[in-house]
Amino acid sequence: MKSATHYLADAAPGWFTIDTLDKDALIGRARIPKTPWTAKGLHLRAFGDRTPKVREETPGVDLPARCPERHIQGDQTFCLGLSYIDVRSMNDAARWWEQLRQYLVCQGVAERTRIWPPSHALDHGDAGRHHERALALAAEAELEEEYAAARMDEPSWLTDERLHLFGKKGHPINGRALCPRGCLRRARGRQARVLRKDCSKRSLFVDLAYTEHLRRKALADYWNHVFNEGTRCCRSMRSCPLGAHEDQLRANSAEGGQS
């Protein structure tokens, strides 16, 4: 049976030059146009029987060996998405290469600006699937901009715990309270606020708010795991929770030494 790496080799795009190939690994250089590595190329290794992973051939040379904010995982492989592509055909291989191309373009932006393109990433760890679902729910509810603002920690009914929109399992509660979005209806010749139980989109709104709640919890759990495993910040990004955590620990240590 043809290996995934051989499918990748047969479907390799013009921007990738193959150095070595066997059934277990494909090694070569990626020269994505308009990235910092167009001339020299990024030296990469793709490996795996059916669901190939990819990393720098020698981690830490041109990219950080580990950087959550640049989607380089603890095993030093690239996080290309929520799920790995099972490469069993030329079409699968073409999809894999396009996924890698988009990822490396984003790496180029991060290298130059120290910011990962915000519209080209899902959250880390288990938070990613909640993030993906929240985006779909926000689109269905026609609340994309409102959700984007809430996710960036702007004040929002979506994240206001005082409203008690859902119970422990995410089901809508407090139906006789007013709709948190201020929905109105015509009543006795005037506009009146709609109760939650009468809002036609109540289930959708609550589902979105609960999914955002799950996303935040999962993301906090992810970062706590990163902090506790002793990962060091590479300082290649403008804003990084890991770097902020290290700075806070350093400040706390300095304060303790002065007392």
Disulfide bonds with the S-S distance in Angstrom:
none
